[in-house]
């Protein structure tokens, strides 16, 4: 006996439901596999490069430093070995009130919104992949960011070079946090230049 149209429709619907279920299960499996791959990659990165100990932004470019002396830039997933970090301030002089006033007249007030210091701050970061140079305005934000980058970057390079020369244990996971605390205390005035230098030297022993 031939099946009725209703029975055929029901069978077709059941088959479609099964196919949809299979597709949903496949998507869930693919999602779980991607998540597992992501966690595995994060674990491998942590083992190879260490924890993220500093994140700054220079001219809208994210700069990330990692515990074992590596860096990432601008949202890239590629890790680069830090080789040198240098900050140079050129021609930093205070603008006079008269100069800013005259400038405001000729620029319709726009110059008053610019930093009150002339010159610029140049941050150079050298890695095993390339050399990057950031030319910054000499305002308080960029000066503090460049100082943190220089101090933490040089400390990481020095610590990892020391460990490589000694062929001893790896850098402590708390090293980056300790360096950041020292930098913060130094910038706040809680530590003098001499105290900061001595504390950093003791930490690097």
ChimeraX attribute file (.defattr): number of C-alpha atoms within 10 A of each C-alpha:
attribute: neighborCount
match mode: 1-to-1
recipient: residues
	/A:1	3
	/A:2	6
	/A:3	7
	/A:4	9
	/A:5	9
	/A:6	9
	/A:7	11
	/A:8	12
	/A:9	11
	/A:10	12
	/A:11	12
	/A:12	12
	/A:13	12
	/A:14	12
	/A:15	12
	/A:16	12
	/A:17	12
	/A:18	12
	/A:19	12
	/A:20	12
	/A:21	12
	/A:22	12
	/A:23	12
	/A:24	12
	/A:25	12
	/A:26	12
	/A:27	12
	/A:28	12
	/A:29	12
	/A:30	12
	/A:31	12
	/A:32	12
	/A:33	12
	/A:34	12
	/A:35	12
	/A:36	12
	/A:37	12
	/A:38	12
	/A:39	12
	/A:40	12
	/A:41	12
	/A:42	12
	/A:43	12
	/A:44	12
	/A:45	13
	/A:46	15
	/A:47	11
	/A:48	14
	/A:49	18
	/A:50	21
	/A:51	19
	/A:52	17
	/A:53	22
	/A:54	19
	/A:55	16
	/A:56	17
	/A:57	15
	/A:58	19
	/A:59	11
	/A:60	8
	/A:61	12
	/A:62	14
	/A:63	18
	/A:64	20
	/A:65	27
	/A:66	25
	/A:67	28
	/A:68	28
	/A:69	26
	/A:70	25
	/A:71	24
	/A:72	20
	/A:73	19
	/A:74	12
	/A:75	10
	/A:76	10
	/A:77	9
	/A:78	10
	/A:79	20
	/A:80	19
	/A:81	19
	/A:82	24
	/A:83	20
	/A:84	16
	/A:85	21
	/A:86	17
	/A:87	18
	/A:88	12
	/A:89	15
	/A:90	12
	/A:91	11
	/A:92	12
	/A:93	12
	/A:94	11
	/A:95	12
	/A:96	11
	/A:97	10
	/A:98	9
	/A:99	10
	/A:100	16
	/A:101	14
	/A:102	14
	/A:103	15
	/A:104	15
	/A:105	12
	/A:106	10
	/A:107	11
	/A:108	10
	/A:109	14
	/A:110	12
	/A:111	17
	/A:112	14
	/A:113	8
	/A:114	13
	/A:115	14
	/A:116	15
	/A:117	16
	/A:118	15
	/A:119	15
	/A:120	19
	/A:121	20
	/A:122	19
	/A:123	23
	/A:124	18
	/A:125	21
	/A:126	17
	/A:127	19
	/A:128	12
	/A:129	12
	/A:130	11
	/A:131	12
	/A:132	12
	/A:133	13
	/A:134	15
	/A:135	15
	/A:136	18
	/A:137	19
	/A:138	22
	/A:139	15
	/A:140	11
	/A:141	11
	/A:142	20
	/A:143	18
	/A:144	15
	/A:145	15
	/A:146	25
	/A:147	16
	/A:148	20
	/A:149	26
	/A:150	19
	/A:151	18
	/A:152	25
	/A:153	28
	/A:154	18
	/A:155	21
	/A:156	26
	/A:157	20
	/A:158	16
	/A:159	22
	/A:160	20
	/A:161	15
	/A:162	15
	/A:163	16
	/A:164	13
	/A:165	9
	/A:166	9
	/A:167	9
	/A:168	9
	/A:169	8
	/A:170	13
	/A:171	19
	/A:172	13
	/A:173	13
	/A:174	11
	/A:175	19
	/A:176	23
	/A:177	17
	/A:178	15
	/A:179	23
	/A:180	16
	/A:181	12
	/A:182	22
	/A:183	20
	/A:184	15
	/A:185	14
	/A:186	17
	/A:187	16
	/A:188	10
	/A:189	9
	/A:190	12
	/A:191	16
	/A:192	13
	/A:193	12
	/A:194	10
	/A:195	13
	/A:196	17
	/A:197	14
	/A:198	12
	/A:199	14
	/A:200	17
	/A:201	11
	/A:202	9
	/A:203	14
	/A:204	17
	/A:205	7
